[in-house]
Amino acid sequence: MIVTHTKKWILDGLGQLLDTIGNVQRYYNPGLSVAGIIVN
């Protein structure tokens, strides 16, 4: 579960975080998943 705010710079960081999660899935843990994203 990822909790974030709606400001643009935070959403840019969220994209980077999802890219990182994708890399972890690809190389280390294919079963890793994001349960959801909560925008606060």
Contacts in CASP RR format, 6 or more apart in sequence:
PFRMAT RR
TARGET T0000
AUTHOR 0000-0000-0000
METHOD contacts of the structure
MODEL  1
MIVTHTKKWILDGLGQLLDTIGNVQRYYNPGLSVAGIIVN
1 34 0 8 1.000
1 35 0 8 1.000
1 36 0 8 1.000
1 37 0 8 1.000
1 38 0 8 1.000
2 14 0 8 1.000
2 17 0 8 1.000
2 34 0 8 1.000
2 36 0 8 1.000
2 37 0 8 1.000
2 38 0 8 1.000
3 37 0 8 1.000
3 38 0 8 1.000
3 40 0 8 1.000
4 10 0 8 1.000
4 11 0 8 1.000
4 14 0 8 1.000
4 37 0 8 1.000
4 38 0 8 1.000
4 39 0 8 1.000
4 40 0 8 1.000
5 39 0 8 1.000
5 40 0 8 1.000
6 39 0 8 1.000
6 40 0 8 1.000
14 37 0 8 1.000
18 34 0 8 1.000
21 32 0 8 1.000
21 34 0 8 1.000
22 32 0 8 1.000
24 32 0 8 1.000
25 31 0 8 1.000
25 32 0 8 1.000
25 33 0 8 1.000
END
